[in-house]
C-alpha cells in the first residue's frame, strides 16, 4: 500500500462511518447501548479473526497491551458520544465530532513532543470555518452540557488517531485489530452486566429486522472492515491528514441523506445554501492542509497498453484448465459459501425491494473476479445456485444473476491483466484506479441492461447502482488490502507470463545463501529499495532457512520475491511438514533478528503444510 491507496481506503471507510447513522435508527431505546456494543464488537472480532487467524503466533505482551489501550479509548469514545448525543441535536453532534482534528497538533506536542507543522494551520482554520457554516452559523448551539461531552469524545478520537499511528508503525496491525475488538467485547459485556444489575436494564435484544440489519452493517463495515483498513492505511498517512479526511464525514452524511431517506423512509436532511457553502469550504481546507491529498486524487489517465499473446492448442488449454481447477477449487467453494450466506441474510430480512440481484453480495463478483478471475466468478455463481435451492429462485432469475456475476467478474479480470503490464493486483498508481473504475462502470452498465432485457423482474437502475456502489465502496478497499498490501496469490490468465523480481534455491551449502543474498541486493537496487528494508528481508530469509535446514538438512528451499509497496516472499520446500515459526523453549536464549522482525513488522506471515504432497509453503509480506 502506498499513500494514494491509503487515501482512497480512508475516504471509503469515512463513507461507511457517515451512513451508519441511518442504520443506528434501527436500535430501539429499550436495548442497552452496551448490549449493542457487545453484539457488534463480538461479531466484528469473529470477522477479523477469520481473516487473520494464522497471525496469532505473533501475539506477545507488547501487542496485547497496545490492543487493550486502544479498546479503552474506543469504549471511552462511545460513552462520551452517548452522553453528548442525548443532549444535543444530530447536526450539532455531527459537526462537533468532525472537529476533533483541531486537537491533533496539541496532543502530539504535549504527549509525544512533536512540533506541529505550522503550514497546516491555515487549512485547519478554513475547515473550522466550514464547520461553522455547516451549523448554519448558530454559535449558541455550542453552549451546552452535551457539547462538553462531545468535546471530550473529540479528545479521545484525537488521542486514538495518534495512538494508532504509532502502534501500527511498530506492531502488526492485524494483531492489534483483533486485540482491540476482543478487549472492547469484554469491556462492553462487563458494562452491560453492570447496567442490568444496578440500573434496571435487560439482557433481552430486539427481534425487529431493522435492529439486526444495523448489527450486520456495523459488524461488517465499521467493526470489521473499518478497523482493519484504518490500522493498515495509517502506516502511510500522517495522523493530521487522516483526521482531516475523517472530518469530511459530515459532508458525506449530508450528500447521502436523500438516498438514505429514500431507502429507509426517514426524514431527509435539508441541504441549505449555507451548508453547501460550508461543505465547499471544508473540502478546500482539507486540500490546503495537506496538498498531497489533492495530488493523490488528481487526474492520472494515460494510454492503456496491451500485451500480445501467442495462440495455444486446444489440448494445452484443456490441460491448463484442469490444472487451474485443481489449484483454485477451494477458493471457489469458499466464495460460494460466503455469497450464499450474505444473500440469504438480506432476502430473509426483506431488507431490499429488489432482492434477487441486489444486496451486500454484489461486492463479491468484483473482488473475487479481479483477484481470481473465472474461478472467483464461478464461486459467486455456485453461491447463487446454493441460494436458489433454499428459497426456490425461478430459473430465469438464477440464470440472469449467474450471467451478471460471470460477466462482471471475468470481464474485470481480463481487462486488468490486458492493460496492467506488471499484473500485480493493486492500486499503486492512479492509472490503475482509473482502469478499475472505468471497467467496473462499463461492465455493470452492460450487465444490468442485459439482465433487464432477459427478465422483466429486474430493474436496470437498482442492479447497476448496486454493482457499482458495492464495487467501489466495499470491493476496492478489500482488493487493496489483499492484493497490494498482503499480496494474496492471484490467478493470472495463462497467456501472460508472470516472473518474480528475484528467485533462487537454497540448500545446506552456505554458498547458496550468500549467492541468493547478492541476487536480492541486485534486484532491490534496480527497484530503488532502501538498504534497511533489504536487511529486514535478508534477516527473515536467513533465519527461516537456517531453521528449516537444521530440521530438514536434505531439502531444497525454493524462494521467490516480488518487490512492490510491500515486499512479498514465497518459500517452498519438500519433506516432512515443518513450521519454522514455532519457537522452542531453548530458542529464547538466542537473538533471532529475523523472527523478531516477523513478529512485529511483517504484514503477513502464513504457513500452509500438505502431508499429501509432502511440502510446506510459506508466505511473508514485509
C-alpha positions as CSV (number, residue, x, y, z in Angstrom):
1,X,0.0,0.0,0.0
2,X,1.3,3.5,-0.9
3,X,-0.2,6.9,0.1
4,X,-2.5,7.0,-2.8
5,X,-4.1,3.7,-1.9
6,X,-4.2,4.7,1.8
7,X,-6.1,7.9,1.0
8,X,-8.6,6.0,-1.2
9,X,-9.1,3.5,1.6
10,X,-9.5,6.1,4.3
11,X,-12.1,8.0,2.2
12,X,-14.1,4.8,1.7
13,X,-14.2,3.9,5.4
14,X,-15.2,7.5,6.1
15,X,-18.1,7.0,3.8
16,X,-19.1,3.9,5.8
17,X,-19.0,5.9,9.0
18,X,-21.0,8.6,7.5
19,X,-24.0,6.4,6.6
20,X,-24.0,4.3,9.8
21,X,-26.4,6.9,11.5
22,X,-29.2,5.8,9.2
23,X,-28.8,2.2,10.5
24,X,-28.4,3.3,14.1
25,X,-32.0,4.5,14.0
26,X,-33.0,0.8,14.0
27,X,-31.6,0.4,17.5
28,X,-34.6,0.8,19.9
29,X,-34.2,2.7,23.2
30,X,-35.1,-0.4,25.1
31,X,-31.9,-2.1,24.1
32,X,-28.9,-1.3,26.2
33,X,-26.2,0.6,24.3
34,X,-23.6,-1.6,25.9
35,X,-25.5,-4.6,24.8
36,X,-25.5,-3.3,21.3
37,X,-21.7,-2.6,21.5
38,X,-21.2,-6.2,22.9
39,X,-23.0,-7.8,20.0
40,X,-21.3,-5.7,17.3
41,X,-17.8,-6.0,18.9
42,X,-18.2,-9.7,19.2
43,X,-19.3,-10.1,15.6
44,X,-16.5,-7.8,14.4
45,X,-13.9,-9.8,16.4
46,X,-15.1,-13.0,14.7
47,X,-14.8,-11.4,11.2
48,X,-11.3,-10.1,11.9
49,X,-10.3,-13.5,13.5
50,X,-11.4,-15.4,10.3
51,X,-9.2,-13.1,8.2
52,X,-6.1,-13.2,10.3
53,X,-6.3,-16.4,12.4
54,X,-2.9,-17.5,11.1
55,X,-1.3,-14.4,12.5
56,X,-1.9,-15.3,16.2
57,X,1.5,-16.9,16.5
58,X,3.0,-13.4,16.6
59,X,1.0,-12.4,19.7
60,X,3.1,-11.0,22.5
61,X,2.7,-8.9,25.7
62,X,3.5,-5.6,24.0
63,X,0.8,-6.0,21.4
64,X,-1.7,-7.2,24.0
65,X,-1.1,-4.1,26.0
66,X,-1.4,-1.9,22.9
67,X,-4.7,-3.6,22.0
68,X,-6.0,-3.0,25.5
69,X,-5.2,0.7,25.4
70,X,-7.0,1.1,22.0
71,X,-10.1,-0.7,23.3
72,X,-10.2,1.6,26.4
73,X,-10.1,4.6,24.1
74,X,-12.8,3.1,21.9
75,X,-15.2,2.4,24.8
76,X,-14.5,5.9,26.3
77,X,-15.4,7.5,23.0
78,X,-18.7,5.6,22.8
79,X,-19.6,6.5,26.3
80,X,-19.0,10.3,25.7
81,X,-20.8,10.0,22.4
82,X,-23.9,8.5,24.0
83,X,-23.9,11.1,26.8
84,X,-23.5,14.0,24.3
85,X,-25.8,12.8,21.6
86,X,-28.7,12.5,24.2
87,X,-28.4,16.3,24.9
88,X,-27.8,17.8,21.5
89,X,-29.3,17.6,18.0
90,X,-27.9,15.4,15.3
91,X,-26.5,18.2,13.3
92,X,-24.6,19.7,16.2
93,X,-23.4,16.3,17.2
94,X,-22.0,15.5,13.8
95,X,-20.4,18.9,13.4
96,X,-18.7,18.9,16.8
97,X,-17.4,15.3,16.3
98,X,-16.0,16.3,12.9
99,X,-13.7,19.0,14.6
100,X,-11.5,16.6,16.6
101,X,-8.6,17.2,14.2
102,X,-8.0,20.5,16.0
103,X,-6.7,18.6,19.0
104,X,-4.2,16.5,17.0
105,X,-1.3,19.1,16.9
106,X,-1.7,20.0,20.6
107,X,-1.8,16.4,21.8
108,X,1.1,15.4,19.6
109,X,3.1,18.3,21.2
110,X,2.1,17.6,24.8
111,X,2.3,13.8,24.7
112,X,4.9,12.9,22.1
113,X,7.0,16.1,21.9
114,X,6.2,16.5,18.2
115,X,6.4,20.0,16.8
116,X,3.4,21.0,14.8
117,X,3.6,21.8,11.1
118,X,2.6,25.5,11.0
119,X,1.8,25.2,7.3
120,X,-1.3,23.1,8.2
121,X,-2.8,25.7,10.5
122,X,-4.5,27.9,7.7
123,X,-6.1,24.7,6.4
124,X,-7.3,23.8,9.8
125,X,-8.8,27.2,10.3
126,X,-10.6,27.1,7.0
127,X,-12.1,23.6,7.9
128,X,-13.4,25.1,11.2
129,X,-15.0,28.0,9.3
130,X,-16.6,25.4,7.0
131,X,-18.0,23.5,10.0
132,X,-19.4,26.8,11.4
133,X,-21.3,27.3,8.1
134,X,-22.5,23.7,8.2
135,X,-24.1,24.5,11.5
136,X,-25.9,27.5,9.8
137,X,-23.7,29.8,11.9
138,X,-25.6,29.0,15.1
139,X,-22.8,29.5,17.7
140,X,-25.3,29.4,20.6
141,X,-25.8,25.7,19.9
142,X,-22.3,25.1,21.2
143,X,-23.0,26.3,24.7
144,X,-24.5,23.3,26.3
145,X,-23.6,20.3,28.5
146,X,-23.9,17.9,25.6
147,X,-21.3,19.8,23.7
148,X,-18.9,19.3,26.6
149,X,-19.3,15.6,26.4
150,X,-18.8,15.7,22.6
151,X,-15.6,17.7,23.1
152,X,-14.3,15.0,25.4
153,X,-15.2,12.5,22.7
154,X,-13.1,14.6,20.3
155,X,-10.1,14.5,22.6
156,X,-10.5,10.7,22.8
157,X,-10.7,10.4,19.0
158,X,-7.6,12.6,18.5
159,X,-5.7,10.5,21.1
160,X,-6.8,7.3,19.3
161,X,-5.6,8.6,15.9
162,X,-2.2,9.4,17.4
163,X,-2.0,6.1,19.2
164,X,-3.0,4.1,16.1
165,X,-0.4,5.9,14.1
166,X,2.4,4.9,16.5
167,X,1.2,1.3,17.2
168,X,0.6,0.4,13.5
169,X,4.2,1.6,12.6
170,X,5.8,-0.6,15.3
171,X,3.5,-3.6,15.6
172,X,1.4,-5.8,13.5
173,X,-1.9,-4.2,12.5
174,X,-3.9,-7.4,12.2
175,X,-2.9,-8.5,15.7
176,X,-3.9,-5.0,17.1
177,X,-7.2,-5.1,15.3
178,X,-8.1,-8.5,16.7
179,X,-7.0,-7.5,20.2
180,X,-8.8,-4.2,20.2
181,X,-12.1,-5.8,19.2
182,X,-11.6,-8.6,21.8
183,X,-11.0,-6.3,24.7
184,X,-13.8,-3.9,23.5
185,X,-16.1,-7.0,23.6
186,X,-15.0,-7.9,27.2
187,X,-15.3,-4.3,28.5
188,X,-18.7,-3.8,26.8
189,X,-20.0,-7.1,28.2
190,X,-18.9,-6.1,31.7
191,X,-20.6,-2.7,31.4
192,X,-23.7,-4.4,30.1
193,X,-23.8,-6.7,33.1
194,X,-23.4,-3.7,35.5
195,X,-26.3,-1.9,33.7
196,X,-28.5,-5.0,34.2
197,X,-27.6,-5.4,37.9
198,X,-27.6,-1.8,39.1
199,X,-29.6,0.3,36.5
200,X,-32.6,-1.9,35.6
201,X,-31.6,-2.7,32.0
202,X,-32.3,-6.1,30.4
203,X,-30.3,-8.7,28.6
204,X,-33.0,-9.0,26.0
205,X,-32.4,-7.8,22.5
206,X,-34.9,-6.6,19.8
207,X,-36.3,-9.1,17.4
208,X,-37.0,-6.4,14.8
209,X,-35.3,-6.9,11.4
210,X,-34.1,-3.2,11.5
211,X,-32.1,-3.9,14.6
212,X,-30.3,-6.9,13.2
213,X,-29.7,-5.1,9.9
214,X,-28.0,-2.4,11.9
215,X,-25.9,-5.1,13.7
216,X,-25.0,-6.7,10.4
217,X,-23.9,-3.4,8.9
218,X,-21.9,-2.1,11.9
219,X,-20.3,-5.5,12.4
220,X,-19.2,-6.0,8.8
221,X,-18.3,-2.4,7.8
222,X,-17.5,-0.5,11.0
223,X,-16.1,-3.1,13.4
224,X,-14.6,-5.3,10.7
225,X,-13.5,-3.6,7.6
226,X,-13.1,-0.1,9.1
227,X,-10.9,-1.5,11.9
228,X,-8.6,-3.4,9.6
229,X,-8.3,-0.8,6.9
230,X,-7.7,2.1,9.3
231,X,-4.8,0.3,11.1
232,X,-3.1,-0.6,7.8
233,X,-3.7,2.7,6.0
234,X,-2.4,4.9,8.8
235,X,1.0,3.4,8.3
236,X,1.2,5.5,5.2
237,X,-0.8,8.7,6.1
238,X,0.0,11.2,8.8
239,X,-2.4,11.5,11.8
240,X,-3.4,15.0,10.8
241,X,-4.1,14.0,7.2
242,X,-6.1,11.0,8.5
243,X,-8.2,13.1,10.8
244,X,-8.9,15.8,8.1
245,X,-10.1,13.0,5.8
246,X,-12.3,11.7,8.6
247,X,-13.7,15.2,9.3
248,X,-15.4,15.1,5.8
249,X,-17.8,12.5,7.3
250,X,-20.4,15.2,7.8
251,X,-20.3,16.2,4.2
252,X,-20.8,12.6,3.1
253,X,-23.7,12.3,5.6
254,X,-25.4,15.4,4.1
255,X,-24.9,14.3,0.5
256,X,-26.2,10.7,1.2
257,X,-29.2,11.9,3.2
258,X,-31.6,11.9,0.2
259,X,-30.6,8.4,-0.8
260,X,-30.8,7.0,2.7
261,X,-34.2,8.8,3.2
262,X,-35.5,7.1,0.1
263,X,-34.2,3.6,1.1
264,X,-35.2,3.7,4.8
265,X,-38.2,6.1,4.7
266,X,-36.6,8.5,7.2
267,X,-36.6,12.3,7.2
268,X,-34.3,13.8,4.5
269,X,-31.6,16.2,5.7
270,X,-32.2,19.7,4.2
271,X,-29.2,20.9,2.3
272,X,-29.4,24.7,2.7
273,X,-27.2,27.1,0.7
274,X,-25.2,27.8,4.0
275,X,-24.4,24.1,4.4
276,X,-23.4,23.7,0.7
277,X,-21.0,26.7,1.1
278,X,-19.7,25.1,4.3
279,X,-19.1,21.8,2.6
280,X,-17.1,23.5,-0.2
281,X,-15.0,25.5,2.4
282,X,-14.3,22.2,4.3
283,X,-13.0,20.5,1.2
284,X,-10.8,23.5,0.3
285,X,-9.4,23.5,3.9
286,X,-8.6,19.7,3.7
287,X,-6.7,20.2,0.4
288,X,-4.8,23.2,1.7
289,X,-3.9,21.5,5.0
290,X,-2.3,18.6,3.1
291,X,-1.6,19.3,-0.6
292,X,-0.6,15.7,-1.2
293,X,-4.3,14.7,-0.8
294,X,-5.1,16.8,-3.9
295,X,-2.1,15.2,-5.7
296,X,-3.3,11.7,-4.7
297,X,-6.8,12.1,-6.1
298,X,-5.8,14.2,-9.2
299,X,-6.4,13.0,-12.7
300,X,-3.9,10.5,-14.0
301,X,-5.4,9.0,-17.1
302,X,-2.8,7.6,-19.5
303,X,-2.9,5.4,-22.6
304,X,-3.6,1.8,-21.8
305,X,-1.0,-0.7,-23.1
306,X,-1.9,-4.1,-24.5
307,X,0.1,-7.3,-24.3
308,X,0.2,-9.6,-27.3
309,X,0.0,-13.3,-26.6
310,X,0.6,-16.5,-28.6
311,X,-2.1,-19.0,-29.6
312,X,-2.2,-22.3,-27.8
313,X,-3.5,-25.6,-28.9
314,X,-6.8,-26.9,-27.6
315,X,-5.1,-29.7,-25.7
316,X,-2.8,-27.3,-23.9
317,X,-5.8,-25.2,-23.0
318,X,-7.7,-28.2,-21.6
319,X,-4.7,-29.3,-19.6
320,X,-4.1,-25.8,-18.2
321,X,-7.8,-25.5,-17.3
322,X,-7.7,-28.8,-15.4
323,X,-4.5,-27.7,-13.5
324,X,-6.1,-24.4,-12.6
325,X,-9.3,-26.1,-11.5
326,X,-7.3,-28.3,-9.1
327,X,-5.4,-25.3,-7.8
328,X,-8.4,-22.9,-7.2
329,X,-11.4,-25.1,-6.4
330,X,-11.2,-24.4,-2.7
331,X,-11.3,-20.7,-3.4
332,X,-14.4,-21.1,-5.5
333,X,-16.2,-23.2,-2.8
334,X,-15.3,-20.7,0.0
335,X,-16.6,-17.8,-2.1
336,X,-19.8,-19.7,-2.8
337,X,-20.5,-20.2,1.0
338,X,-19.9,-16.5,1.7
339,X,-22.0,-15.4,-1.2
340,X,-24.9,-17.7,-0.2
341,X,-24.7,-16.6,3.4
342,X,-24.9,-12.8,2.6
343,X,-27.7,-13.4,0.0
344,X,-29.8,-15.4,2.4
345,X,-29.4,-12.8,5.2
346,X,-30.7,-10.0,3.1
347,X,-33.5,-11.9,1.5
348,X,-34.8,-13.4,4.7
349,X,-34.9,-9.9,6.3
350,X,-36.9,-8.4,3.4
351,X,-34.4,-5.6,3.5
352,X,-34.4,-4.5,-0.1
353,X,-37.1,-4.2,-2.7
354,X,-35.0,-5.7,-5.5
355,X,-33.8,-8.7,-3.6
356,X,-32.9,-11.2,-6.3
357,X,-29.9,-9.4,-7.7
358,X,-29.3,-6.6,-5.3
359,X,-27.6,-6.7,-1.9
360,X,-24.4,-7.0,0.1
361,X,-23.3,-9.9,-2.1
362,X,-22.7,-7.6,-5.1
363,X,-19.1,-6.8,-3.9
364,X,-18.0,-10.4,-4.2
365,X,-18.0,-10.8,-8.0
366,X,-16.0,-7.6,-8.2
367,X,-13.5,-8.6,-5.5
368,X,-13.1,-12.2,-6.3
369,X,-13.3,-11.7,-10.1
370,X,-10.3,-9.3,-10.1
371,X,-8.3,-11.5,-7.7
372,X,-9.1,-15.0,-9.0
373,X,-10.8,-14.4,-12.4
374,X,-13.1,-17.0,-13.7
375,X,-12.6,-19.1,-10.5
376,X,-13.8,-16.3,-8.3
377,X,-16.8,-15.5,-10.6
378,X,-17.6,-19.2,-10.7
379,X,-17.7,-19.3,-6.9
380,X,-20.3,-16.5,-6.9
381,X,-22.4,-18.4,-9.4
382,X,-22.1,-21.5,-7.2
383,X,-23.4,-19.4,-4.3
384,X,-26.4,-18.3,-6.5
385,X,-27.2,-22.0,-7.0
386,X,-26.9,-22.8,-3.3
387,X,-29.4,-20.0,-2.5
388,X,-31.8,-21.0,-5.3
389,X,-32.2,-24.5,-3.7
390,X,-33.1,-23.0,-0.4
391,X,-35.5,-20.2,-1.4
392,X,-36.7,-21.7,-4.8
393,X,-35.5,-19.0,-7.1
394,X,-37.1,-19.0,-10.6
395,X,-34.8,-20.3,-13.3
396,X,-34.7,-17.2,-15.4
397,X,-33.7,-15.1,-12.4
398,X,-31.0,-17.6,-11.4
399,X,-29.5,-17.5,-15.0
400,X,-29.5,-13.7,-15.1
401,X,-27.7,-13.5,-11.8
402,X,-25.1,-16.0,-12.8
403,X,-24.6,-14.2,-16.1
404,X,-24.0,-10.8,-14.3
405,X,-21.5,-12.4,-11.9
406,X,-19.6,-14.1,-14.6
407,X,-19.7,-11.1,-17.0
408,X,-18.5,-8.6,-14.4
409,X,-16.0,-10.8,-12.5
410,X,-14.3,-12.3,-15.6
411,X,-14.5,-9.1,-17.5
412,X,-12.7,-7.1,-14.8
413,X,-10.0,-9.8,-14.6
414,X,-9.3,-9.8,-18.4
415,X,-9.4,-6.0,-18.8
416,X,-7.0,-5.6,-15.8
417,X,-4.4,-8.1,-17.0
418,X,-4.5,-6.9,-20.6
419,X,-3.8,-3.3,-19.5
420,X,-1.5,-3.6,-16.5
421,X,1.9,-4.8,-17.5
422,X,3.1,-5.9,-14.1
423,X,-0.1,-8.0,-13.5
424,X,0.1,-7.0,-9.8
425,X,-3.5,-6.6,-8.4
426,X,-3.1,-3.3,-6.6
427,X,-3.6,0.4,-7.0
428,X,-0.1,1.8,-6.5
429,X,-0.7,4.1,-9.5
430,X,-3.6,6.5,-10.2
431,X,-3.9,4.8,-13.7
432,X,-4.8,1.5,-12.0
433,X,-7.7,3.2,-10.2
434,X,-9.0,4.8,-13.4
435,X,-8.8,1.3,-15.2
436,X,-10.8,-0.3,-12.3
437,X,-13.4,2.5,-12.2
438,X,-14.0,2.7,-15.9
439,X,-14.1,-1.1,-16.3
440,X,-16.5,-1.6,-13.4
441,X,-18.8,1.1,-14.6
442,X,-18.9,-0.2,-18.2
443,X,-19.3,-3.8,-17.3
444,X,-22.0,-3.1,-14.7
445,X,-23.9,-1.0,-17.2
446,X,-23.9,-3.7,-19.8
447,X,-24.7,-6.5,-17.3
448,X,-27.6,-4.6,-15.8
449,X,-29.0,-3.7,-19.2
450,X,-28.8,-7.3,-20.5
451,X,-30.4,-8.6,-17.2
452,X,-33.3,-6.2,-17.5
453,X,-33.9,-7.4,-21.1
454,X,-33.5,-11.1,-20.1
455,X,-36.1,-10.8,-17.3
456,X,-38.7,-8.1,-16.7
457,X,-38.4,-8.6,-13.0
458,X,-35.0,-6.9,-13.0
459,X,-35.0,-3.1,-12.9
460,X,-31.9,-1.7,-14.7
461,X,-31.1,1.2,-12.3
462,X,-31.0,-0.7,-8.9
463,X,-28.9,-3.5,-10.4
464,X,-26.4,-1.1,-12.0
465,X,-26.2,1.1,-8.8
466,X,-25.7,-2.0,-6.6
467,X,-22.8,-3.5,-8.5
468,X,-21.0,-0.1,-9.0
469,X,-21.5,1.2,-5.4
470,X,-20.6,-2.1,-3.7
471,X,-17.7,-2.5,-6.1
472,X,-16.3,1.0,-5.3
473,X,-17.1,1.2,-1.6
474,X,-16.6,-2.4,-0.5
475,X,-14.6,-4.3,-3.1
476,X,-12.0,-1.6,-3.7
477,X,-10.6,-1.4,-0.1
478,X,-10.7,-5.3,0.1
479,X,-8.7,-5.5,-3.2
480,X,-6.2,-3.0,-1.9
481,X,-5.9,-5.0,1.4
482,X,-5.5,-8.4,-0.2
483,X,-3.8,-7.5,-3.5
484,X,-1.4,-4.6,-2.9
485,X,-0.8,-5.0,0.8
486,X,-1.0,-8.7,1.7
487,X,0.0,-10.0,-1.7
488,X,-2.6,-12.8,-1.7
489,X,-1.8,-15.0,-4.6
490,X,-3.9,-14.0,-7.6
491,X,-4.9,-16.0,-10.6
492,X,-3.3,-14.7,-13.8
493,X,-4.5,-15.6,-17.4
494,X,-2.3,-18.3,-18.9
495,X,-1.3,-16.2,-21.9
496,X,0.5,-13.7,-19.7
497,X,3.9,-14.6,-18.2
498,X,4.5,-13.6,-14.6
499,X,8.0,-13.6,-13.3
500,X,9.1,-12.7,-9.7
501,X,11.7,-10.0,-9.3
502,X,14.1,-12.4,-7.7
503,X,14.1,-16.2,-7.3
504,X,16.6,-18.9,-6.3
505,X,17.3,-22.1,-4.5
506,X,19.0,-22.6,-1.1
507,X,20.5,-25.8,0.2
508,X,22.7,-26.8,3.1
509,X,25.6,-25.4,1.2
510,X,26.2,-22.0,2.8
511,X,27.4,-20.6,-0.5
512,X,23.8,-20.8,-1.9
513,X,22.5,-18.4,0.7
514,X,25.3,-16.0,0.1
515,X,24.7,-16.0,-3.7
516,X,20.9,-15.5,-3.1
517,X,21.6,-12.5,-0.8
518,X,23.6,-11.0,-3.6
519,X,20.7,-11.6,-6.0
520,X,18.3,-9.9,-3.6
521,X,20.6,-6.8,-3.3
522,X,21.0,-6.6,-7.1
523,X,17.2,-6.8,-7.8
524,X,16.5,-4.4,-5.0
525,X,18.9,-1.8,-6.4
526,X,17.1,-1.9,-9.7
527,X,13.8,-1.2,-7.8
528,X,15.4,1.5,-5.6
529,X,14.6,-0.4,-2.4
530,X,16.3,1.0,0.7
531,X,19.0,-0.9,2.5
532,X,17.0,-1.0,5.7
533,X,14.2,-2.9,4.1
534,X,16.6,-5.3,2.3
535,X,18.2,-6.1,5.6
536,X,14.8,-7.0,7.0
537,X,14.1,-9.3,4.1
538,X,17.5,-10.9,4.3
539,X,17.3,-11.4,8.0
540,X,14.0,-13.1,7.8
541,X,15.1,-15.4,4.9
542,X,18.3,-16.3,6.6
543,X,16.7,-17.1,10.0
544,X,14.0,-19.2,8.4
545,X,16.3,-21.1,6.1
546,X,18.7,-21.9,8.9
547,X,15.8,-23.3,11.0
548,X,14.4,-25.3,8.0
549,X,17.8,-26.8,7.1
550,X,18.6,-27.7,10.7
551,X,15.3,-29.7,10.8
552,X,15.5,-30.9,7.1
553,X,19.1,-30.9,6.0
554,X,18.5,-32.7,2.7
555,X,15.7,-30.4,1.5
556,X,15.9,-27.8,-1.3
557,X,14.3,-24.4,-0.4
558,X,12.8,-22.5,-3.3
559,X,12.3,-18.8,-2.8
560,X,10.7,-16.1,-5.0
561,X,10.4,-12.4,-4.2
562,X,8.2,-9.6,-5.6
563,X,9.2,-6.0,-4.8
564,X,6.3,-3.6,-4.5
565,X,4.9,-1.2,-1.9
566,X,5.2,-4.3,0.3
567,X,7.8,-7.0,-0.4
568,X,6.3,-10.4,-0.9
569,X,8.5,-13.5,-0.2
570,X,7.2,-17.0,-1.0
571,X,9.1,-20.1,0.3
572,X,8.5,-23.7,-0.7
573,X,10.3,-26.9,0.4
574,X,9.8,-30.6,0.3
575,X,10.0,-33.0,3.2
576,X,8.0,-33.7,6.4
577,X,5.7,-30.7,7.3
578,X,7.7,-28.3,9.4
579,X,6.7,-24.8,10.7
580,X,9.8,-22.7,11.3
581,X,7.7,-20.1,13.2
582,X,7.1,-22.4,16.1
583,X,9.7,-21.5,18.7
584,X,11.0,-23.9,21.2
585,X,11.9,-23.0,24.8
586,X,15.6,-23.3,24.0
587,X,15.3,-20.8,21.2
588,X,14.6,-17.9,23.6
589,X,18.3,-17.8,24.6
590,X,19.3,-16.7,21.1
591,X,18.9,-13.3,19.5
592,X,16.8,-14.2,16.4
593,X,16.5,-10.9,14.5
594,X,14.6,-12.4,11.6
595,X,11.8,-13.9,13.7
596,X,11.5,-10.7,15.8
597,X,11.0,-8.7,12.5
598,X,8.3,-11.2,11.5
599,X,6.6,-10.8,14.9
600,X,6.4,-7.0,14.8
601,X,7.0,-5.7,11.3
602,X,5.7,-8.2,8.8
603,X,2.2,-7.5,7.4
604,X,1.6,-11.2,6.7
605,X,3.3,-14.4,7.7
606,X,1.4,-17.6,6.8
607,X,2.3,-21.3,6.7
608,X,0.5,-24.0,4.7
609,X,1.6,-27.6,5.0
610,X,0.5,-30.6,3.0
611,X,1.1,-34.1,4.1
612,X,-0.3,-35.4,0.8
613,X,2.2,-33.5,-1.3
614,X,4.8,-33.7,1.4
615,X,5.7,-30.0,1.2
616,X,5.4,-26.7,3.0
617,X,4.6,-23.2,1.6
618,X,5.4,-20.0,3.5
619,X,4.3,-16.5,2.5
620,X,5.8,-13.4,4.2
621,X,5.0,-9.8,3.4
622,X,7.2,-7.0,4.8
